[in-house]
Amino acid sequence: MKIAVGCDHAGFGLKEDVVGLLKALAYDFMDCGTNGTSSVDYPDFGEKVAGLVSSGEVEKGILICGTGIGMSIVANKFPNVRAALCNDLFSAKMSRMHNDANILVLGGRVIGKDLAAEIVKTWLETPFEGERHLRRINKIKTIEESIHANGNG
């Protein structure tokens, strides 16, 4: 599994911690930036990661901004992306089990390094349950396809 990781300036410190964790756990990942704390626009980095997930070039993504809200909004504009803002373990687990989330979004100014590490591990290790949840994911795909087919997306 290949994972794309991206952040804005507010998420840079936590992104560095997450990248260190991914290295320690031997995950294959690409760092899509940003690479410092100078002010940048989060949509640029959300677009990079969500585009890679949307196209299937990578299987999963992790995005980090100050609250996680902005990155969530950007990522969920892309077809085939189910980005979930998770700042607790229960949300991380359920986003995978029930929603088959393929992008994890974290709030760099909301959670600390240790909790983020547990959230990332939980999210990466939790499988999608399928069954009744797959029916719901397919309904989301149908809605998405309808919006794009009508030129509204």
C-alpha positions in Angstrom: 0.0 0.0 0.0 1.3 3.4 -0.9 0.3 6.4 1.1 0.4 10.1 0.1 1.0 12.6 2.9 0.5 16.3 2.8 0.0 19.3 5.0 0.0 23.1 5.2 2.2 25.2 7.4 -0.1 24.6 10.5 0.2 20.9 10.0 3.9 20.7 9.2 5.1 19.6 12.6 2.6 16.9 13.0 3.2 15.8 9.4 6.9 15.3 10.2 5.8 13.1 13.2 3.5 11.1 11.0 6.2 10.6 8.3 8.5 9.4 11.0 5.9 6.9 12.2 5.3 5.7 8.6 9.0 5.1 8.2 9.2 3.2 11.5 6.3 1.0 10.5 7.9 0.4 7.0 5.0 1.9 5.0 5.6 3.0 1.4 4.7 6.7 1.3 5.3 9.9 -0.6 5.6 13.3 1.1 3.7 15.9 -0.9 4.7 18.8 1.3 4.7 21.4 2.5 8.2 21.3 3.9 8.3 24.1 6.4 6.3 26.5 8.5 6.1 29.4 6.1 2.5 30.3 5.3 1.0 28.3 2.3 -2.5 27.6 1.0 -3.9 24.3 2.2 -5.9 23.7 -1.0 -2.7 23.2 -3.0 -1.5 20.3 -0.8 -5.0 18.9 -0.3 -5.3 18.8 -4.1 -2.0 16.9 -4.5 -2.9 14.2 -2.1 -6.6 13.8 -3.0 -5.7 13.8 -6.7 -3.3 10.9 -6.2 -6.0 8.9 -4.2 -8.7 9.8 -6.7 -6.7 8.6 -9.7 -5.7 5.4 -7.9 -2.0 6.2 -8.0 -1.9 5.7 -4.3 -4.3 3.7 -2.1 -4.5 6.0 0.8 -3.7 9.6 1.9 -3.1 11.5 5.1 -3.7 15.3 5.2 -3.0 17.7 8.0 -3.9 21.3 8.5 -4.6 23.4 11.6 -8.1 22.0 12.3 -8.4 19.4 9.5 -11.6 21.1 8.3 -10.1 22.8 5.3 -8.3 19.7 4.1 -11.4 17.7 4.5 -13.4 20.1 2.3 -10.8 20.1 -0.4 -10.3 16.3 -0.5 -14.0 15.5 -0.6 -14.3 17.4 -3.8 -12.5 14.6 -5.7 -14.2 11.6 -7.2 -13.5 8.3 -5.4 -12.3 10.1 -2.3 -13.8 9.5 1.1 -11.8 11.8 3.5 -12.5 11.5 7.2 -11.5 14.1 9.8 -10.5 12.0 12.8 -9.2 13.5 16.0 -10.0 10.5 18.2 -9.5 6.7 17.9 -13.2 5.8 17.7 -13.7 8.0 14.6 -10.6 6.7 13.0 -11.7 3.1 13.5 -15.3 3.7 12.3 -14.2 5.7 9.3 -12.4 2.6 8.0 -14.9 0.0 9.2 -18.1 1.6 8.0 -17.1 4.3 5.5 -14.0 2.8 3.8 -12.3 6.2 4.2 -9.3 6.4 2.0 -7.9 9.7 3.3 -7.3 10.4 7.0 -7.4 14.1 7.9 -5.9 15.3 11.2 -6.0 18.7 12.9 -2.4 19.7 13.6 -3.5 22.3 16.2 -6.1 20.0 17.7 -4.3 16.8 18.6 -0.8 16.0 19.9 1.9 13.8 18.5 1.1 10.7 20.6 -2.7 10.7 19.9 -2.0 11.3 16.2 0.3 8.3 16.1 -2.4 6.1 17.7 -5.0 7.5 15.3 -2.8 6.8 12.2 -2.0 3.3 13.4 -5.6 2.5 14.1 -6.8 3.9 10.8 -4.2 2.0 8.8 -4.8 -1.3 10.5 -8.6 -1.2 10.5 -10.2 -3.1 7.6 -13.4 -2.1 5.8 -16.2 -4.4 7.0 -18.0 -4.4 3.7 -21.5 -6.1 3.6 -24.2 -3.5 4.4 -21.6 -0.7 4.5 -20.6 -1.6 0.9 -24.2 -0.9 -0.2 -24.0 2.6 1.3 -20.6 3.3 -0.2 -22.0 2.3 -3.6 -24.9 4.8 -3.1 -22.3 7.5 -2.4 -20.6 6.5 -5.7 -23.9 6.7 -7.5 -24.6 10.2 -6.2 -21.0 11.3 -7.1 -21.4 9.9 -10.7 -24.7 11.6 -11.1 -23.3 15.0 -10.0 -20.4 14.7 -12.4 -22.5 13.4 -15.3 -24.8 16.4 -15.0 -21.9 18.8 -15.2 -22.3 19.9 -11.6 -18.9 18.6 -10.3 
